[in-house]
């Protein structure tokens, strides 16, 4: 039934979507890979810039030039994308999901989730469950 519906909403954020085509940039690939493996931990700009042996300033300029977004925006998209997956795949409370995705504050998680998805984590999960019932 779902495959036949004409109306749809992308459930994953851009940051969560797997990169199907390798980007022809070794440094950017290293950054993306490191982020996907460590999104659940605190990642500082100093830490991620050291992954590719760049100064913080050079890293920020490089990342923005290549992706058209800041690293913090990208990290937020990855975390919220994973949160979306956990909300629909697992029977976890939204607070547990927030902690699992690297947030130390549930209010911060809810705020960032709403920025990316335009709804709260609970509204998001309810929307998904309603689509399954339809």
N, C-alpha and C positions, 0 to 999 in steps of 0.2 A: 504494500500500500504506500509506503513512504517513497519508494522509487518512482511511483507514478504521479506523485504530487508535483504540481507546477510551482507552488510557493515553497521557498526554502530559506533557511538561514544558516550561514556558515557557523559551525559550532566552535571550531578551533581558531585561535588568534593567529595572525600572520607569523608571529615569533615561534609558535609551536609547530607549525606545518614543517614537515621534514623537507630538507633541501634535496630535491631530486637530481639536480644537475650541479656537479661540483663547480664551485666558483673558481675561476682561474687565478687565484691569489692565495698563496700558501699561508700568509699571515692571517688573512681573513678567515680562511678555513680553520686555522688553529684556534682563533678566537671563538668561532661558532661552536666548534667541537668542545672546547673547554667549558663554554657556557652550558651546553646541553648536558654535560656530565656533572656540573657543579651548581646548577641553578638553585638547588635546595639549601645551599650554604650561603653565608654572606660572602659576596665577591666585591672587593673594592676596586676602584679604578687603578690604583697602584698595583694591585695583584694581577689584574688582567693585562695591564700594559707590560708587566714583566714577563708574561707568557710569551710575548712576541718581541722581547728585548727593545722596547721603545720607551721614551720618556712619556710621562702622563700627557703632556701637552701634544706631543706628536701623535700619540695613540688616539686621543680624542679627535684631532683634526683628521687623521687617517680614517677612523671608523665612520665619522660623519660624512666624509667625502665618498666613501664606498657604499654606504647603506642609506644615506639621506635621513638618518636618525641618530640620536645619541646612544651610547652603549647602555645607559640606564633605561632608556625607552625600550631597547631591544631586550634587555634582561627582564623588564616588566612584562613584555609580551610573551616571552618564553614561560615565565612563571605562571601567568594567568592562563596561558594555553594548557599547561599541565594541570592547573586547577580545574579547568573545564573538563578535561579527560577524567580526572578523579571524581568530580561531581557526578558524572553520568555513568562511569564504570563501576565505582565502588560505593559501598553503603557507609560513607564517612560523613560526619557532620562538617559544616563549612569551616568551623574553627580548626578541626583536624586537618582539613585540606590546606588551609592557610599556612599552618605550621609546617606541613609536609612540603610545601612549595617554597619555603625559605623566608616566610614572613614571621617576624617576632611579635607583631601586634596585629590582632584580628581586625581592629578598626582600620588600620593602614591597608590590610589585605582587602577588606570590603570596599574601601575608598578606591583603590587602584583597580579592583575588579569592575566597579561601576564605571570608571573612566574608560576602560577598554570595551566592555560589553554592554554598557548603557542599562544595566540592571544588576541587582544584587546577586550574590551566589545562589541564594535560595530561589529567587525569581528565575534565574537561569535554569536551575535544576527542574523547577516546576514546569517551565516552558518545554523543556526536553521531554519530561514525562507525559505532558499533555499531548505532544506530537505523537508519541508512541501509542497513546490511547485512541487517537483520531483515526 
